[in-house]
């Protein structure tokens, strides 16, 4: 005869009581991929402030993170009635500050608030797009990406720019940055099964930009004397730490990337192709950086179609003959009347058009050549 098993009482879930109502509390978890990504991004921020001479202040970084975190906390509480650690919001703010720069900020101005309005605006646009542009029930665009692209295109090069493709001048700083980026990529991408996507992007992008280099394309940058062409052109695009950050830590967002493995490979190659197509017209580093960032904005808009194609392909391969109701003109018109769909279309069309227009922006050329005097925007 055996004694009955004694089961331990269920561990109560964290909660707080407000006005007699129990509110669940969701605490941060070390197993959350966002925790890993935040660790990598913050490490890069530290290198930027100490060895890489980044033109962004600690105050700009912290305020952007705090703003996005508070907004995400409030939206989550109002919508789901839970108190959750705003991991996504904090990460969005940190990512915005990792790439966006305000003109006139100098390295070493630790507590400068110069251009803080642009960081705040980018954070607001990021989270508005996340919570309002949801044509399929989830956010369509990568939040920090759309916020940064909007600021670069609408606010313009006189006030904002993106972190340089070249992370100099410290060789030690560059080596450590590459180590953090590559090590962080292996740590994060394997967990979210995004390595094939990253390889798809990098190979496609390297081939296409290599063709441009062979064809004699070049660009100018404020940190370089003369045109950048040939092997240097290709290396500064294909192996730039800024591009690697974009691939490993921005387009790899599982919430906005396709779910099927094949879809992710297509997504990576498509983003690289759109980036190269937009870069084709650019002769300045500013235009190239916007082209790379805008490519993700465009491709995110077609992710639902990539996923639908993958589902149809998988169904056909498995012999599933269940018919799918075809889209009718009436259903298409009904979809096009939805505000979220209209907003997504406007963003997806405006981003590449405005990016291509940068190729004829004489002010960008003057800024990159350093020919606007002491008040140079960068």
C-alpha positions in Angstrom: 0.0 0.0 0.0 1.5 3.3 -1.0 0.8 6.8 0.4 -1.1 9.1 -1.9 1.1 11.5 -3.9 1.2 14.9 -2.5 1.1 17.6 -5.1 2.6 20.9 -4.3 0.2 23.8 -4.4 0.2 25.8 -7.6 2.6 28.7 -7.4 0.4 31.9 -7.5 1.1 34.0 -10.6 2.3 37.6 -9.9 -0.4 40.1 -9.6 -1.4 43.3 -8.0 -4.8 44.4 -6.7 -6.2 47.7 -7.8 -9.6 48.8 -6.5 -10.4 45.2 -5.7 -9.4 43.9 -9.1 -6.5 41.5 -9.5 -4.2 42.7 -12.3 -1.7 40.1 -13.7 1.9 41.2 -13.7 4.3 40.0 -16.4 7.9 40.3 -15.4 11.0 40.3 -17.7 12.4 36.9 -18.5 16.0 36.0 -19.4 14.6 33.5 -22.0 12.9 36.2 -23.9 14.8 36.9 -27.2 14.2 40.6 -26.7 16.3 40.4 -23.5 19.2 39.0 -25.6 18.7 41.7 -28.3 18.5 44.4 -25.7 21.8 43.2 -24.2 23.5 43.4 -27.6 22.1 46.8 -28.5 23.1 48.3 -25.1 26.6 46.8 -25.5 26.9 48.6 -28.9 25.7 51.8 -27.3 28.5 51.5 -24.7 31.0 51.0 -27.4 29.6 53.9 -29.3 30.0 56.2 -26.3 33.5 55.0 -25.4 35.4 53.9 -28.4 33.5 54.6 -31.6 32.9 58.4 -31.2 29.1 58.2 -31.9 27.4 61.5 -32.2 24.5 60.6 -29.9 24.2 61.6 -26.2 23.4 59.4 -23.3 20.4 61.7 -22.6 19.0 61.2 -26.2 19.3 57.4 -25.7 17.7 57.2 -22.3 14.8 59.6 -23.0 13.9 57.7 -26.2 14.0 54.4 -24.4 11.9 55.8 -21.5 9.4 57.4 -23.8 8.8 54.3 -25.8 8.7 52.1 -22.7 6.1 54.3 -21.0 3.9 54.4 -24.1 4.1 50.6 -24.6 3.3 50.1 -20.9 0.2 52.3 -21.0 -1.1 50.9 -24.2 -0.6 47.3 -23.0 -2.3 48.1 -19.7 -5.3 49.8 -21.3 -5.7 47.1 -23.9 -5.1 43.9 -22.0 -5.5 45.0 -18.3 -2.1 43.6 -17.4 1.0 45.2 -15.9 3.8 44.1 -18.2 7.5 44.9 -18.5 7.5 47.0 -21.7 10.4 45.0 -23.3 9.2 45.8 -26.9 8.9 49.5 -26.2 12.2 49.9 -24.5 13.9 47.9 -27.4 12.2 50.1 -30.0 13.5 53.3 -28.3 17.0 51.8 -27.9 17.0 50.8 -31.6 15.9 54.2 -32.7 18.8 55.8 -30.8 21.2 53.2 -32.2 20.7 54.4 -35.7 19.1 57.9 -35.7 21.4 61.0 -35.2 20.4 64.7 -34.6 22.5 67.2 -36.5 24.9 69.2 -34.4 25.3 66.6 -31.6 29.0 66.0 -30.9 30.6 62.9 -29.3 31.2 63.6 -25.7 28.2 65.8 -25.2 26.8 63.1 -22.8 23.7 65.0 -21.6 23.0 67.1 -24.7 19.3 67.4 -25.7 20.0 68.8 -29.1 17.4 67.5 -31.5 15.7 65.5 -28.8 12.4 66.3 -30.5 13.4 64.2 -33.5 14.1 61.2 -31.3 10.8 61.7 -29.5 9.0 62.0 -32.9 10.7 58.8 -34.2 9.6 56.9 -31.1 6.0 58.2 -31.4 5.8 57.3 -35.1 7.2 53.9 -34.4 4.6 53.0 -31.7 1.7 54.6 -33.6 2.5 52.5 -36.6 2.8 49.4 -34.4 -0.6 49.9 -32.8 -2.6 51.5 -35.6 -1.4 50.0 -38.9 -2.6 46.4 -38.3 -4.4 45.3 -41.5 -4.0 41.6 -40.6 -4.6 41.9 -36.9 -0.9 42.3 -36.0 1.6 45.1 -36.7 2.8 45.1 -40.2 5.9 47.3 -40.1 9.0 47.0 -38.0 8.4 49.8 -35.4 11.8 51.4 -35.1 12.4 51.0 -38.9 9.3 53.0 -39.9 10.0 55.7 -37.3 13.6 56.2 -38.4 12.7 56.1 -42.1 9.9 58.7 -41.6 12.2 61.0 -39.8 15.0 60.7 -42.3 12.7 61.4 -45.3 10.3 63.9 -43.8 12.5 65.9 -41.4 15.4 65.6 -43.8 19.2 65.8 -43.8 19.4 69.3 -42.4 18.2 68.0 -39.0 18.7 64.3 -38.9 20.9 61.5 -40.4 21.6 57.9 -39.8 24.8 56.4 -38.1 27.7 56.3 -40.6 28.4 53.1 -42.6 32.0 53.3 -41.3 32.4 53.0 -37.6 35.8 54.5 -37.1 38.3 55.8 -36.2 39.2 53.3 -33.5 40.4 49.9 -34.8 39.9 48.4 -31.4 36.4 49.8 -31.3 35.6 48.4 -34.7 37.0 45.0 -33.9 35.0 44.8 -30.7 31.9 46.1 -32.5 32.2 43.3 -35.1 32.7 40.8 -32.4 29.6 41.9 -30.5 27.5 42.0 -33.7 28.5 38.6 -35.0 28.5 37.0 -31.6 25.1 38.5 -30.9 23.8 37.4 -34.2 24.7 33.8 -33.5 23.2 34.0 -30.0 19.9 35.6 -31.2 19.3 34.4 -34.8 19.7 30.7 -33.9 17.0 31.0 -31.2 14.5 32.6 -33.6 15.5 30.5 -36.6 16.5 33.5 -38.7 20.0 32.5 -39.9 18.8 31.4 -43.4 17.0 34.7 -43.7 20.2 36.6 -42.8 22.3 34.5 -45.2 19.8 35.1 -48.0 20.0 38.8 -47.5 23.8 39.0 -47.2 24.5 36.9 -50.2 22.0 38.7 -52.5 23.1 42.1 -51.3 26.8 41.2 -51.7 26.3 40.0 -55.3 24.2 43.0 -56.4 26.4 45.7 -54.8 29.4 43.8 -56.2 27.9 44.3 -59.7 27.4 48.0 -59.0 31.0 48.3 -57.9 32.2 46.6 -61.1 30.0 48.9 -63.1 31.7 52.0 -61.6 29.2 53.1 -59.1 30.5 55.4 -56.3 29.2 57.5 -53.4 30.5 60.4 -51.3 30.5 60.5 -47.5 31.5 63.3 -45.1 34.0 61.0 -43.3 35.9 60.2 -46.6 38.0 62.4 -48.9 36.9 61.9 -52.5 34.6 59.4 -54.0 34.3 55.9 -52.6 34.4 53.4 -55.5 35.6 49.9 -56.6 36.4 47.4 -53.9 36.0 50.1 -51.2 32.5 50.8 -52.4 31.6 47.1 -52.2 33.2 46.6 -48.8 31.6 49.6 -47.2 28.2 48.3 -48.3 28.4 44.5 -48.0 30.4 44.4 -44.7 29.4 47.7 -43.0 28.6 47.1 -39.3 25.6 49.3 -39.9 24.3 47.0 -42.6 25.0 43.9 -40.3 23.1 45.5 -37.5 20.2 46.1 -39.9 20.2 42.5 -41.1 20.8 40.7 -37.8 18.8 42.9 -35.4 16.2 44.7 -37.4 14.8 42.7 -40.3 15.1 39.5 -38.1 12.2 40.7 -36.0 10.0 37.5 -35.7 6.8 39.6 -35.3 7.1 41.3 -38.8 9.0 38.6 -40.7 7.2 35.7 -42.4 6.6 32.6 -40.3 7.3 29.8 -42.9 11.1 29.0 -43.3 10.9 29.4 -47.1 9.0 32.7 -46.7 11.9 34.0 -44.5 14.5 33.2 -47.2 12.3 35.0 -49.8 11.9 37.9 -47.4 15.7 38.2 -46.9 16.4 38.1 -50.6 13.6 40.5 -51.4 14.7 43.0 -48.9 18.3 42.9 -50.3 17.0 43.3 -53.9 14.8 46.3 -53.0 17.7 47.8 -51.1 20.0 47.4 -54.0 17.4 48.7 -56.4 17.1 51.9 -54.3 20.9 52.2 -53.8 21.4 52.1 -57.6 20.2 55.7 -57.8 22.2 57.1 -54.9 25.5 58.9 -54.9 25.6 59.9 -51.3 26.0 58.0 -48.1 22.8 59.6 -46.7 20.9 58.3 -49.7 22.3 54.8 -49.4 21.5 54.5 -45.7 17.9 55.6 -46.3 17.7 53.2 -49.3 18.7 50.3 -47.1 16.3 51.2 -44.3 13.4 51.9 -46.7 13.8 48.5 -48.3 12.5 46.9 -45.1 9.5 49.2 -45.0 8.6 48.2 -48.5 9.0 44.4 -48.0 7.2 44.4 -44.7 4.1 45.6 -46.6 4.1 42.5 -48.7 4.9 39.9 -46.0 1.2 38.8 -45.8 1.4 38.0 -49.5 4.6 36.0 -49.0 3.0 34.0 -46.2 -0.1 33.4 -48.3 2.0 32.1 -51.2 3.9 29.8 -48.9 0.7 28.4 -47.5 -0.7 27.7 -51.0 2.6 26.0 -52.0 2.6 23.9 -48.8 -1.0 22.9 -49.4 -0.3 21.9 -53.0 2.7 19.9 -51.9 0.7 18.0 -49.3 -2.1 17.2 -51.7 -4.6 19.4 -50.0 -7.3 20.0 -52.6 -9.4 22.2 -50.4 -10.4 25.2 -52.5 -9.5 28.7 -51.5 -12.0 31.3 -52.1 -10.5 33.7 -54.7 -10.4 37.4 -54.1 -13.3 39.2 -55.8 -13.3 42.8 -56.9 -15.9 43.5 -54.2 -13.7 42.0 -51.5 -10.6 43.8 -52.7 -12.5 47.2 -52.7 -13.7 46.4 -49.2 -10.2 45.8 -48.0 -8.9 49.0 -49.7 -11.5 51.0 -47.8 -10.0 50.0 -44.4 -7.9 52.8 -42.8 -5.1 50.4 -41.9 -4.8 49.1 -45.4 -4.8 52.6 -46.8 -2.1 53.7 -44.4 0.0 50.6 -45.2 -0.3 51.4 -49.0 0.7 55.0 -48.5 3.8 54.1 -46.5 4.8 51.3 -48.8 4.6 53.6 -51.9 5.9 56.8 -50.4 9.0 55.3 -48.9 10.7 54.2 -52.1 9.5 57.2 -54.1 10.9 59.7 -51.6 14.1 57.7 -51.3 14.7 57.8 -55.0 14.2 61.5 -54.9 17.2 61.9 -52.7 19.4 61.2 -55.7 18.6 64.7 -57.0 18.9 66.4 -53.6 21.7 69.0 -54.0 21.6 69.8 -50.3 22.5 66.2 -49.4 25.5 66.4 -51.8 26.7 69.7 -50.2 26.4 68.2 -46.7 28.3 65.0 -47.6 31.1 67.1 -49.3 31.3 69.3 -46.2 30.6 72.4 -48.3 28.0 74.1 -46.1 30.4 75.7 -43.7 30.7 75.3 -40.0 27.0 74.6 -39.7 27.3 71.3 -41.5 24.4 69.2 -40.5 26.6 66.1 -39.8 
